[in-house]
Amino acid sequence: MALPIEQVSLTAVASTRNNHIVRVCMLLFFTAHTMSAQETIEQQEDYNAFSVGVHLKNMHLWHGFVVTPGPMIATSLEFNSSDAKLTLGVWGGTSFGASTDVTHKNTGETIAAHYQEFSLYSKYRFSDTFFMEAVSHNNYTGVEERGDELHYWSYDKTQSYNFVDVGFGYLVTPNRVLNKI
């Protein structure tokens, strides 16, 4: 632990030039060491492993398509590693008010269903410009209303409400990302 500059006491002023140089070097060393320790502490204090988000939205779009036309709430919980290379998260959303009409597969009856989604995602940054991500989308809108049995973690091809996106991305500039899925 570095001592504050005020506590560093130097001996009486020496008349030779070498002593002045030694003092200046010692002062610079203690100043730099104190500043370095403060920067490290500030960096550690700025790091938050977990973040939580809540968003109220008037509608929900995904890849340019309307998922739900009415108001909804979206929540997220995200973990970020201290080196900023790994991100793991959970995202969930549900609509209220407006609904989507679905047709029951046995009765043919049209039933209103509210949007419901629960997704898991991960991202790994190989460098400042190249990353890989995977998202497990689990959209349960109207599953039970259609007469299907709800299986939260099923990826059965006959039930289309769960699927996985895997993508690679390259950051061309801070404002432009190229994704290849």
C-alpha positions as CSV (number, residue, x, y, z in Angstrom):
1,M,0.0,0.0,0.0
2,A,1.4,3.4,-1.0
3,L,1.7,6.2,1.5
4,P,0.0,9.4,0.6
5,I,2.4,12.1,-0.6
6,E,1.8,14.2,2.5
7,Q,3.3,11.4,4.7
8,V,6.4,11.0,2.6
9,S,9.1,13.0,4.3
10,L,12.4,13.6,2.7
11,T,15.5,14.5,4.6
12,A,17.1,17.9,4.7
13,V,17.9,19.6,1.4
14,A,21.2,18.3,-0.1
15,S,23.4,20.5,-2.0
16,T,24.3,18.1,-4.8
17,R,22.5,17.6,-8.0
18,N,22.2,13.8,-7.5
19,N,20.2,14.2,-4.4
20,H,17.7,16.4,-6.2
21,I,17.3,13.8,-8.9
22,V,16.8,11.1,-6.3
23,R,14.2,13.1,-4.6
24,V,12.3,13.9,-7.8
25,C,12.4,10.2,-8.8
26,M,11.1,9.2,-5.3
27,L,8.3,11.8,-5.5
28,L,7.4,10.6,-9.0
29,F,7.5,7.0,-7.9
30,F,5.2,7.5,-4.9
31,T,2.8,9.7,-6.9
32,A,2.6,7.2,-9.8
33,H,2.2,4.3,-7.4
34,T,-0.6,6.1,-5.5
35,M,-2.4,7.1,-8.8
36,S,-2.1,3.5,-10.1
37,A,-3.6,2.0,-6.9
38,Q,-6.5,4.5,-7.1
39,E,-7.2,3.6,-10.7
40,T,-7.2,-0.1,-9.9
41,I,-9.6,0.5,-7.0
42,E,-11.9,2.6,-9.2
43,Q,-11.9,-0.1,-11.9
44,Q,-12.8,-2.7,-9.4
45,E,-15.6,-0.6,-8.0
46,D,-17.0,0.1,-11.5
47,Y,-17.3,-3.6,-12.3
48,N,-20.7,-5.1,-11.8
49,A,-21.0,-8.8,-12.5
50,F,-24.8,-8.7,-12.8
51,S,-27.2,-6.3,-14.3
52,V,-31.0,-6.3,-14.3
53,G,-33.3,-4.6,-16.8
54,V,-37.0,-3.8,-17.0
55,H,-38.5,-2.3,-20.1
56,L,-42.1,-1.2,-20.9
57,K,-42.7,-1.2,-24.6
58,N,-45.7,-0.1,-26.7
59,M,-45.0,-3.1,-29.1
60,H,-42.3,-5.7,-29.7
61,L,-40.4,-6.1,-32.9
62,W,-37.9,-8.9,-33.6
63,H,-35.7,-8.8,-36.8
64,G,-38.1,-6.2,-38.2
65,F,-41.3,-8.2,-37.6
66,V,-44.1,-7.4,-35.2
67,V,-44.1,-10.1,-32.5
68,T,-46.8,-8.4,-30.4
69,P,-48.7,-5.3,-31.5
70,G,-49.6,-4.2,-28.0
71,P,-48.0,-3.0,-24.9
72,M,-45.6,-5.4,-23.1
73,I,-43.0,-5.7,-20.4
74,A,-39.6,-7.2,-20.9
75,T,-37.1,-8.1,-18.2
76,S,-33.6,-9.3,-18.2
77,L,-30.9,-10.6,-15.9
78,E,-27.3,-10.6,-17.3
79,F,-23.9,-11.8,-16.0
80,N,-20.7,-10.3,-17.5
81,S,-17.3,-11.6,-16.7
82,S,-14.8,-9.1,-15.3
83,D,-12.6,-9.3,-18.4
84,A,-15.8,-8.5,-20.5
85,K,-15.3,-11.5,-22.7
86,L,-18.3,-13.7,-21.5
87,T,-21.9,-12.6,-21.2
88,L,-24.7,-14.9,-20.0
89,G,-28.3,-13.8,-19.8
90,V,-32.0,-14.5,-19.4
91,W,-34.6,-12.4,-21.1
92,G,-38.4,-12.6,-20.6
93,G,-41.3,-10.7,-22.0
94,T,-45.1,-10.8,-21.8
95,S,-47.8,-8.6,-23.3
96,F,-50.8,-7.1,-21.7
97,G,-53.8,-5.5,-23.3
98,A,-53.6,-6.5,-26.9
99,S,-53.4,-10.2,-27.9
100,T,-52.8,-12.5,-30.8
101,D,-55.6,-14.7,-32.2
102,V,-54.8,-18.4,-32.4
103,T,-56.9,-21.2,-33.6
104,H,-57.4,-24.3,-31.4
105,K,-56.3,-27.3,-33.3
106,N,-59.2,-29.6,-32.1
107,T,-62.2,-27.2,-32.0
108,G,-61.2,-24.7,-34.7
109,E,-62.2,-22.0,-32.2
110,T,-60.3,-18.6,-32.4
111,I,-58.9,-17.8,-29.0
112,A,-57.0,-14.7,-27.9
113,A,-53.4,-15.4,-26.6
114,H,-51.0,-13.0,-24.9
115,Y,-47.4,-12.9,-26.0
116,Q,-45.0,-14.9,-23.7
117,E,-41.3,-15.5,-24.2
118,F,-38.4,-16.7,-22.1
119,S,-35.0,-16.7,-23.8
120,L,-31.5,-17.7,-22.7
121,Y,-28.5,-16.1,-24.4
122,S,-24.7,-16.2,-24.3
123,K,-22.0,-14.2,-26.0
124,Y,-18.2,-14.7,-26.1
125,R,-15.9,-12.0,-27.4
126,F,-12.7,-13.4,-28.9
127,S,-11.4,-9.9,-29.4
128,D,-12.6,-6.3,-29.4
129,T,-14.0,-6.9,-32.9
130,F,-15.0,-10.6,-33.2
131,F,-17.6,-12.4,-31.2
132,M,-19.9,-15.5,-31.2
133,E,-23.4,-15.6,-29.7
134,A,-26.1,-18.1,-29.1
135,V,-29.7,-17.4,-28.2
136,S,-32.4,-20.0,-27.2
137,H,-35.7,-18.4,-28.1
138,N,-38.7,-19.9,-26.2
139,N,-41.8,-18.2,-27.4
140,Y,-44.9,-19.8,-25.7
141,T,-47.5,-17.4,-27.2
142,G,-50.7,-19.4,-27.7
143,V,-49.2,-22.9,-27.1
144,E,-51.9,-24.0,-24.6
145,E,-54.6,-22.0,-26.3
146,R,-53.9,-23.9,-29.6
147,G,-54.4,-27.1,-27.7
148,D,-50.7,-28.1,-27.5
149,E,-49.1,-29.3,-24.3
150,L,-46.5,-26.8,-23.0
151,H,-43.0,-28.3,-22.8
152,Y,-40.6,-25.5,-21.7
153,W,-37.3,-27.0,-22.9
154,S,-38.6,-29.1,-25.9
155,Y,-36.9,-28.5,-29.3
156,D,-39.2,-31.0,-31.0
157,K,-39.5,-30.0,-34.7
158,T,-43.3,-30.5,-34.6
159,Q,-43.7,-27.7,-32.0
160,S,-42.2,-24.5,-33.3
161,Y,-42.0,-22.4,-30.2
162,N,-38.4,-23.2,-29.2
163,F,-35.4,-22.6,-31.5
164,V,-31.7,-21.6,-31.2
165,D,-29.9,-18.8,-33.1
166,V,-26.1,-19.1,-33.4
167,G,-24.2,-16.3,-34.8
168,F,-20.8,-14.8,-35.4
169,G,-20.2,-11.1,-35.5
170,Y,-17.5,-8.7,-36.5
171,L,-17.4,-5.1,-35.3
172,V,-16.4,-3.0,-38.3
173,T,-16.6,0.3,-36.5
174,P,-18.1,1.2,-33.1
175,N,-21.5,1.8,-34.8
176,R,-21.5,-1.0,-37.4
177,V,-21.7,-4.7,-36.7
178,L,-21.8,-7.5,-39.3
179,N,-23.6,-10.6,-38.1
180,K,-23.5,-13.9,-39.9
181,I,-26.1,-16.5,-38.6
